[in-house]
Amino acid sequence: MRIIKIEHFAKVSKNKALILFLFLGLFIGAFVRSGSADIWKSPSFEHYSRALTLFNEGKLNECRSELKKSIAEYPQNVPALYLLGEVELRLGHEKEALAAFFETEKLYGWTALWSRIAYLYLNAGQLDKAQHSYLKVIKHDPKNRDGLKGLAYVLIEQGKETQALAYLGRAFQLNPKDADVALMLADVYEKNKEPQKGEAALSKGFHLTGDLRLGRRLALSLFNRKDYEKASPLFEKLLSSDTTDPEIYYCLGVIRRTQGDDTEAREYLKKAVSLNPDYYEASFNLGILYLEAKAPEKAIACFKKCTKIRPKSKEAFKQLGTIYETYFLDMKKAKYYYEQAE
């Protein structure tokens, strides 16, 4: 089952991050013990202030250096600790990021922090710990969409799709425009052999957003259920935005063949093969159409291509044997291909 990865959970708008850091700074300024009330005039705050500027300029290594100096001056500096975790995360230092977030959590915890910790646990393959952190997020904020989505992803990875559905449903209800949630719902329902429920989510999301990933997945689901009447206009709509997807042309080729339009079916399949010369199914079906059109030479070219794509393809060898026997009365070649098909 294809599962949507959640790498984007770690990506945060720099502006939002800065707002959060400043908010936490005000929080500490209001509640630190009186003896530390002058922290904002201290060297710690000066290093932290420079770090914010460097972070906004994308100078992450320099920012990290200033943050470490700030923390050395004042170990309870929550904004500096959290920002250090963000910087380490962007630098690809996940262990260091997790350590910084842990230190932050000892002093103060909130949803964004637990989401970061959960993401890092998830990347490290520690699903139980990731689940625990996502549960913290949801407990603190039951409508946190990233928390619901992250927890659902963990549960799917653990093979607990039924439990995941409850959280995905809540996330989708809160934001039906979230394409990733709609795709995850489609995955789970497909595995549960309930594709029509997944199609409902895909259809709603596609209607609201026009996201081509949703439209493509919906069209393919309908195609796989052989609901060609609904799938065909969707594929045609997708072609108006993307003319480079061989699978769309292949599906339309199959649909046109079932509708009795062999000429258009051949054109779609030829386009699929031109975009992907190793597209076995497109080459094979094109060969069948050429055979039905009494064009054995063209059919032979298609089926020979199939044998190169999949050397153990018995069906393609069998077709070649039949063509040589029926159209050319060449029993020597026919026997050779029949033997390959055994």
The 8 nearest C-alpha neighbors of each residue, nearest first, counted from 0:
[[1, 2, 186, 190, 187, 189, 3, 183],
 [2, 0, 186, 3, 183, 187, 182, 4],
 [3, 1, 4, 0, 183, 186, 182, 152],
 [2, 4, 183, 5, 179, 1, 182, 152],
 [5, 3, 6, 2, 152, 7, 179, 1],
 [4, 6, 7, 8, 3, 149, 152, 9],
 [5, 7, 8, 4, 9, 10, 118, 122],
 [8, 6, 10, 9, 5, 4, 11, 118],
 [9, 7, 6, 10, 5, 118, 145, 11],
 [10, 8, 7, 6, 11, 115, 118, 88],
 [11, 9, 7, 8, 12, 6, 89, 13],
 [12, 10, 13, 9, 16, 15, 8, 7],
 [11, 13, 15, 14, 16, 10, 17, 9],
 [12, 14, 16, 15, 17, 11, 55, 54],
 [13, 15, 17, 12, 16, 18, 55, 11],
 [16, 14, 18, 12, 17, 13, 19, 11],
 [15, 17, 13, 19, 14, 18, 12, 20],
 [16, 18, 20, 14, 19, 15, 13, 21],
 [19, 17, 15, 21, 16, 20, 22, 14],
 [18, 20, 22, 16, 17, 21, 23, 15],
 [21, 19, 17, 23, 78, 22, 18, 24],
 [20, 22, 24, 18, 23, 19, 17, 25],
 [23, 21, 19, 25, 24, 20, 18, 26],
 [24, 22, 26, 20, 25, 21, 78, 27],
 [23, 25, 21, 27, 22, 26, 28, 20],
 [26, 24, 28, 22, 23, 27, 29, 21],
 [27, 25, 23, 29, 24, 28, 22, 30],
 [28, 26, 30, 24, 29, 31, 25, 23],
 [27, 29, 25, 26, 30, 31, 24, 36],
 [30, 28, 26, 27, 25, 31, 36, 24],
 [29, 31, 27, 28, 32, 26, 33, 36],
 [32, 30, 27, 28, 29, 33, 35, 36],
 [31, 33, 34, 35, 30, 36, 29, 28],
 [34, 32, 36, 35, 31, 30, 37, 29],
 [33, 35, 32, 36, 37, 31, 38, 30],
 [36, 34, 33, 37, 38, 32, 31, 28],
 [35, 37, 33, 38, 34, 31, 28, 32],
 [36, 38, 35, 39, 40, 41, 34, 33],
 [37, 39, 41, 40, 36, 35, 44, 43],
 [40, 38, 44, 37, 41, 36, 45, 28],
 [41, 39, 38, 37, 44, 42, 45, 43],
 [40, 42, 38, 43, 44, 39, 45, 37],
 [43, 41, 45, 44, 46, 40, 72, 69],
 [44, 42, 69, 72, 41, 46, 45, 73],
 [43, 45, 47, 39, 46, 42, 41, 48],
 [44, 46, 42, 48, 47, 43, 49, 41],
 [47, 45, 69, 65, 49, 43, 44, 48],
 [48, 46, 44, 50, 45, 49, 69, 66],
 [47, 49, 45, 51, 50, 46, 44, 52],
 [50, 48, 46, 52, 47, 51, 53, 45],
 [49, 51, 62, 47, 53, 48, 65, 52],
 [52, 50, 54, 48, 49, 53, 55, 47],
 [51, 53, 55, 49, 54, 50, 56, 48],
 [54, 52, 56, 50, 58, 62, 55, 51],
 [55, 53, 51, 57, 56, 52, 62, 58],
 [54, 56, 52, 53, 57, 51, 13, 58],
 [57, 55, 53, 54, 58, 52, 59, 51],
 [56, 58, 54, 55, 59, 53, 62, 52],
 [59, 57, 53, 56, 61, 54, 60, 62],
 [58, 60, 62, 61, 57, 54, 63, 86],
 [61, 59, 63, 62, 58, 64, 86, 90],
 [60, 62, 64, 63, 59, 58, 65, 53],
 [61, 63, 50, 59, 53, 65, 60, 64],
 [64, 62, 66, 60, 61, 65, 59, 83],
 [63, 65, 61, 67, 62, 66, 60, 68],
 [66, 64, 68, 46, 62, 50, 67, 63],
 [67, 65, 69, 63, 68, 64, 47, 79],
 [66, 68, 70, 64, 69, 65, 71, 63],
 [69, 67, 71, 65, 66, 70, 72, 64],
 [68, 70, 43, 66, 46, 72, 67, 71],
 [71, 69, 74, 73, 67, 72, 68, 66],
 [70, 72, 68, 69, 73, 74, 67, 43],
 [73, 71, 43, 69, 70, 68, 74, 42],
 [72, 74, 70, 75, 71, 76, 43, 69],
 [75, 73, 70, 76, 71, 72, 69, 77],
 [76, 74, 73, 77, 106, 70, 80, 103],
 [75, 77, 79, 74, 73, 78, 70, 80],
 [76, 78, 80, 79, 103, 75, 81, 106],
 [79, 77, 81, 20, 80, 76, 23, 82],
 [80, 78, 82, 77, 81, 76, 66, 83],
 [81, 79, 83, 77, 78, 82, 103, 99],
 [80, 82, 84, 78, 83, 79, 103, 100],
 [81, 83, 85, 79, 84, 80, 78, 86],
 [84, 82, 86, 80, 81, 85, 79, 87],
 [83, 85, 96, 99, 81, 87, 82, 86],
 [86, 84, 82, 88, 83, 87, 89, 81],
 [85, 87, 83, 89, 88, 84, 82, 59],
 [88, 86, 96, 90, 92, 84, 89, 85],
 [89, 87, 85, 91, 86, 96, 90, 93],
 [88, 90, 86, 91, 87, 85, 92, 59],
 [91, 89, 87, 88, 92, 86, 59, 60],
 [90, 92, 88, 89, 93, 87, 96, 86],
 [93, 91, 87, 95, 88, 90, 94, 96],
 [92, 94, 96, 95, 88, 91, 97, 87],
 [95, 93, 97, 96, 92, 98, 119, 87],
 [94, 96, 98, 93, 97, 92, 87, 99],
 [97, 95, 84, 87, 93, 99, 88, 94],
 [96, 98, 100, 94, 99, 95, 93, 101],
 [97, 99, 95, 101, 96, 100, 94, 102],
 [100, 98, 84, 96, 102, 101, 97, 80],
 [99, 101, 103, 97, 102, 98, 84, 81],
 [102, 100, 104, 98, 103, 99, 97, 105],
 [101, 103, 99, 105, 100, 104, 98, 80],
 [102, 104, 100, 101, 105, 106, 80, 77],
 [105, 103, 108, 107, 101, 106, 102, 100],
 [106, 104, 102, 103, 107, 101, 108, 100],
 [105, 107, 104, 103, 77, 102, 108, 75],
 [106, 108, 104, 105, 103, 109, 77, 102],
 [109, 107, 104, 112, 106, 110, 113, 103],
 [110, 108, 112, 111, 113, 107, 136, 139],
 [109, 111, 136, 113, 112, 114, 139, 108],
 [112, 110, 114, 113, 109, 115, 136, 108],
 [111, 113, 115, 114, 110, 109, 116, 108],
 [112, 114, 116, 110, 115, 132, 111, 117],
 [113, 115, 117, 111, 112, 116, 110, 118],
 [116, 114, 118, 112, 113, 117, 119, 111],
 [115, 117, 113, 119, 118, 114, 120, 97],
 [116, 118, 129, 114, 120, 132, 115, 119],
 [119, 117, 121, 115, 116, 120, 114, 122],
 [118, 120, 122, 116, 121, 117, 123, 115],
 [121, 119, 123, 129, 117, 125, 122, 118],
 [120, 122, 118, 124, 119, 123, 129, 125],
 [121, 123, 119, 124, 120, 118, 125, 117],
 [122, 124, 120, 121, 125, 119, 126, 118],
 [123, 125, 121, 122, 126, 120, 129, 119],
 [126, 124, 120, 123, 128, 121, 127, 129],
 [125, 127, 129, 128, 124, 121, 130, 153],
 [128, 126, 130, 129, 125, 131, 153, 120],
 [127, 129, 131, 130, 126, 125, 120, 132],
 [130, 128, 117, 126, 120, 132, 131, 127],
 [129, 131, 127, 133, 128, 132, 150, 126],
 [130, 132, 128, 134, 129, 133, 127, 135],
 [131, 133, 135, 117, 129, 134, 130, 113],
 [134, 132, 136, 130, 135, 146, 131, 150],
 [133, 135, 137, 131, 136, 132, 138, 130],
 [136, 134, 132, 138, 133, 137, 139, 131],
 [135, 137, 110, 133, 139, 134, 138, 146],
 [138, 136, 141, 140, 134, 139, 135, 146],
 [137, 139, 135, 136, 140, 141, 134, 133],
 [138, 140, 136, 137, 135, 141, 110, 109],
 [139, 141, 137, 143, 142, 138, 136, 110],
 [142, 140, 137, 143, 138, 139, 136, 147],
 [143, 141, 140, 144, 137, 173, 170, 147],
 [142, 144, 146, 140, 141, 145, 137, 147],
 [145, 143, 147, 170, 146, 142, 148, 173],
 [146, 144, 148, 147, 143, 149, 8, 114],
 [145, 147, 149, 143, 144, 133, 148, 136],
 [148, 146, 144, 150, 166, 145, 149, 170],
 [147, 149, 145, 151, 146, 150, 144, 167],
 [150, 148, 152, 146, 151, 147, 145, 153],
 [149, 151, 153, 147, 152, 148, 133, 130],
 [152, 150, 163, 154, 148, 149, 153, 166],
 [151, 153, 149, 155, 150, 154, 148, 156],
 [154, 152, 156, 150, 155, 151, 126, 157],
 [153, 155, 157, 159, 151, 156, 152, 163],
 [156, 154, 158, 160, 152, 157, 159, 153],
 [155, 157, 153, 154, 158, 152, 159, 126],
 [158, 156, 154, 155, 159, 153, 126, 160],
 [157, 159, 155, 156, 160, 154, 161, 153],
 [160, 158, 154, 155, 157, 161, 162, 163],
 [159, 161, 163, 155, 162, 158, 164, 187],
 [162, 160, 164, 163, 159, 165, 187, 155],
 [163, 161, 160, 164, 159, 165, 154, 166],
 [162, 164, 151, 160, 161, 166, 165, 154],
 [163, 165, 167, 161, 162, 166, 168, 160],
 [164, 166, 168, 163, 167, 162, 169, 161],
 [167, 165, 169, 168, 147, 163, 164, 151],
 [168, 166, 164, 170, 169, 165, 171, 151],
 [167, 169, 171, 165, 166, 170, 164, 172],
 [168, 170, 172, 166, 167, 171, 173, 165],
 [169, 171, 167, 173, 144, 168, 172, 147],
 [172, 170, 175, 174, 168, 173, 169, 167],
 [173, 171, 169, 170, 174, 175, 168, 167],
 [174, 172, 170, 171, 169, 175, 144, 142],
 [173, 175, 171, 176, 172, 177, 170, 144],
 [176, 174, 171, 177, 204, 172, 173, 203],
 [175, 177, 174, 204, 178, 208, 207, 171],
 [178, 176, 175, 179, 180, 174, 181, 171],
 [177, 179, 181, 180, 176, 182, 204, 213],
 [180, 178, 182, 181, 177, 183, 3, 5],
 [179, 181, 183, 182, 178, 177, 184, 171],
 [182, 180, 184, 178, 179, 183, 200, 201],
 [183, 181, 185, 179, 184, 180, 178, 186],
 [182, 184, 186, 180, 185, 181, 179, 3],
 [185, 183, 181, 187, 182, 186, 197, 188],
 [184, 186, 197, 182, 188, 183, 187, 189],
 [187, 185, 183, 189, 184, 188, 182, 190],
 [186, 188, 190, 184, 189, 185, 191, 183],
 [189, 187, 191, 193, 185, 190, 194, 197],
 [190, 188, 194, 192, 186, 191, 187, 193],
 [189, 191, 187, 192, 188, 186, 0, 193],
 [190, 192, 188, 189, 193, 187, 194, 160],
 [193, 191, 189, 190, 194, 188, 187, 195],
 [192, 194, 188, 191, 189, 195, 196, 197],
 [195, 193, 189, 197, 196, 188, 192, 198],
 [194, 196, 198, 197, 193, 199, 188, 189],
 [197, 195, 199, 198, 194, 193, 188, 200],
 [198, 196, 185, 194, 200, 195, 199, 188],
 [197, 199, 195, 201, 196, 200, 217, 202],
 [198, 200, 202, 196, 197, 201, 203, 195],
 [201, 199, 203, 197, 198, 202, 181, 204],
 [202, 200, 198, 204, 199, 213, 203, 181],
 [201, 203, 205, 199, 200, 204, 198, 206],
 [204, 202, 206, 200, 205, 201, 199, 207],
 [203, 205, 201, 207, 176, 206, 202, 175],
 [204, 206, 209, 202, 208, 207, 213, 203],
 [205, 207, 203, 204, 208, 209, 202, 201],
 [208, 206, 204, 205, 209, 203, 176, 175],
 [209, 207, 210, 205, 206, 204, 176, 178],
 [208, 210, 205, 206, 211, 207, 214, 204],
 [209, 211, 208, 212, 213, 205, 214, 178],
 [212, 210, 214, 213, 215, 209, 237, 205],
 [213, 211, 215, 210, 214, 216, 178, 182],
 [212, 214, 216, 211, 215, 205, 201, 210],
 [215, 213, 211, 217, 216, 212, 205, 218],
 [214, 216, 218, 212, 217, 213, 211, 219],
 [215, 217, 219, 213, 218, 214, 220, 212],
 [218, 216, 214, 220, 215, 219, 198, 201],
 [217, 219, 230, 215, 221, 220, 216, 233],
 [220, 218, 222, 216, 221, 217, 223, 215],
 [219, 221, 217, 223, 222, 218, 216, 224],
 [222, 220, 226, 224, 218, 219, 230, 223],
 [221, 223, 225, 219, 224, 220, 226, 230],
 [222, 224, 220, 225, 221, 219, 226, 218],
 [223, 225, 221, 222, 226, 220, 227, 194],
 [226, 224, 222, 223, 227, 221, 230, 228],
 [225, 227, 221, 224, 228, 222, 229, 230],
 [226, 228, 230, 225, 229, 231, 222, 254],
 [227, 229, 226, 230, 231, 232, 225, 254],
 [230, 228, 227, 231, 226, 232, 221, 233],
 [229, 231, 227, 218, 233, 221, 228, 222],
 [230, 232, 234, 233, 227, 229, 228, 235],
 [233, 231, 235, 234, 230, 236, 229, 228],
 [232, 234, 236, 230, 235, 231, 218, 237],
 [235, 233, 237, 231, 236, 232, 247, 238],
 [236, 234, 232, 238, 233, 237, 231, 239],
 [235, 237, 233, 239, 234, 238, 232, 240],
 [238, 236, 234, 239, 235, 240, 241, 233],
 [237, 239, 241, 235, 242, 240, 236, 234],
 [238, 240, 236, 237, 241, 235, 242, 234],
 [241, 239, 238, 237, 242, 236, 211, 235],
 [242, 240, 238, 243, 239, 237, 244, 211],
 [241, 243, 238, 244, 240, 239, 237, 245],
 [242, 244, 241, 245, 274, 238, 247, 271],
 [243, 245, 246, 247, 242, 241, 248, 274],
 [246, 244, 271, 248, 247, 274, 249, 243],
 [247, 245, 249, 248, 244, 250, 271, 251],
 [246, 248, 250, 249, 245, 244, 234, 251],
 [249, 247, 267, 251, 245, 271, 246, 250],
 [250, 248, 246, 252, 268, 247, 251, 271],
 [251, 249, 253, 247, 252, 248, 246, 254],
 [250, 252, 254, 248, 253, 249, 255, 247],
 [253, 251, 264, 267, 249, 255, 250, 268],
 [252, 254, 250, 256, 251, 255, 249, 257],
 [253, 255, 251, 257, 256, 252, 250, 227],
 [256, 254, 258, 264, 260, 252, 257, 253],
 [255, 257, 259, 253, 261, 258, 254, 264],
 [258, 256, 254, 259, 255, 253, 260, 261],
 [259, 257, 255, 256, 260, 254, 261, 253],
 [258, 260, 256, 257, 261, 255, 264, 254],
 [259, 261, 255, 256, 262, 258, 263, 264],
 [262, 260, 264, 256, 263, 259, 265, 255],
 [261, 263, 265, 264, 260, 266, 256, 255],
 [264, 262, 266, 265, 261, 260, 267, 255],
 [263, 265, 252, 261, 255, 267, 262, 256],
 [266, 264, 268, 262, 263, 267, 269, 261],
 [267, 265, 263, 269, 264, 268, 270, 262],
 [266, 268, 252, 248, 270, 264, 269, 265],
 [269, 267, 271, 265, 249, 270, 252, 266],
 [270, 268, 266, 272, 271, 267, 265, 273],
 [269, 271, 273, 267, 268, 272, 266, 274],
 [272, 270, 245, 268, 274, 248, 269, 273],
 [273, 271, 276, 275, 269, 274, 270, 278],
 [274, 272, 270, 271, 275, 276, 269, 245],
 [273, 275, 271, 272, 245, 270, 276, 243],
 [274, 276, 272, 277, 278, 273, 271, 245],
 [277, 275, 272, 278, 273, 274, 271, 279],
 [278, 276, 275, 279, 308, 272, 305, 282],
 [279, 277, 275, 281, 276, 280, 272, 282],
 [278, 280, 282, 281, 305, 277, 283, 308],
 [281, 279, 283, 282, 278, 284, 249, 305],
 [280, 282, 284, 279, 283, 278, 268, 249],
 [283, 281, 285, 279, 301, 280, 284, 286],
 [282, 284, 286, 280, 285, 281, 302, 279],
 [285, 283, 287, 286, 281, 282, 280, 288],
 [284, 286, 288, 282, 283, 287, 268, 281],
 [285, 287, 298, 301, 283, 289, 284, 288],
 [286, 288, 290, 284, 285, 289, 291, 283],
 [287, 289, 291, 285, 290, 286, 292, 284],
 [290, 288, 292, 286, 294, 298, 291, 287],
 [289, 291, 287, 293, 288, 292, 295, 294],
 [290, 292, 288, 293, 289, 287, 294, 286],
 [291, 293, 289, 290, 294, 288, 295, 287],
 [294, 292, 290, 291, 295, 289, 288, 298],
 [293, 295, 289, 290, 292, 296, 297, 298],
 [296, 294, 298, 297, 290, 293, 299, 289],
 [297, 295, 299, 298, 294, 300, 289, 290],
 [298, 296, 300, 299, 295, 294, 289, 301],
 [297, 299, 286, 295, 289, 301, 296, 300],
 [298, 300, 296, 302, 297, 301, 303, 295],
 [299, 301, 297, 303, 298, 302, 304, 296],
 [302, 300, 286, 298, 304, 282, 299, 303],
 [301, 303, 305, 299, 304, 315, 300, 283],
 [304, 302, 306, 300, 305, 301, 299, 307],
 [303, 305, 301, 307, 302, 306, 300, 308],
 [304, 306, 302, 308, 303, 307, 279, 309],
 [307, 305, 310, 309, 303, 304, 308, 312],
 [308, 306, 304, 310, 305, 309, 303, 302],
 [307, 309, 305, 306, 277, 310, 304, 279],
 [310, 308, 306, 312, 311, 307, 305, 279],
 [309, 311, 306, 307, 312, 308, 305, 313],
 [312, 310, 309, 313, 306, 340, 339, 316],
 [311, 313, 309, 310, 314, 315, 306, 316],
 [314, 312, 340, 316, 315, 311, 317, 339],
 [313, 315, 317, 316, 312, 318, 340, 319],
 [314, 316, 318, 302, 317, 313, 312, 306],
 [317, 315, 319, 336, 313, 340, 318, 314],
 [316, 318, 314, 320, 315, 319, 340, 337],
 [319, 317, 321, 315, 320, 316, 322, 314],
 [320, 318, 316, 322, 317, 321, 336, 323],
 [319, 321, 333, 336, 317, 337, 323, 318],
 [320, 322, 318, 324, 319, 323, 325, 317],
 [323, 321, 319, 325, 324, 320, 326, 318],
 [324, 322, 327, 333, 320, 329, 321, 326],
 [323, 325, 328, 321, 333, 322, 329, 330],
 [326, 324, 322, 323, 328, 321, 327, 329],
 [325, 327, 322, 323, 328, 324, 295, 321],
 [326, 328, 323, 329, 324, 325, 322, 330],
 [329, 327, 324, 325, 330, 326, 323, 333],
 [328, 330, 327, 323, 331, 324, 332, 333],
 [329, 331, 333, 332, 324, 334, 328, 323],
 [332, 330, 334, 333, 329, 335, 323, 324],
 [333, 331, 335, 334, 330, 329, 336, 323],
 [332, 334, 320, 330, 323, 336, 324, 331],
 [333, 335, 337, 331, 332, 336, 330, 338],
 [336, 334, 332, 338, 333, 337, 331, 339],
 [335, 337, 320, 339, 316, 333, 338, 334],
 [336, 338, 334, 340, 320, 339, 335, 317],
 [337, 339, 335, 340, 341, 336, 334, 316],
 [340, 338, 336, 337, 341, 316, 335, 313],
 [339, 341, 313, 337, 316, 338, 317, 336],
 [340, 338, 339, 337, 313, 317, 336, 316]]
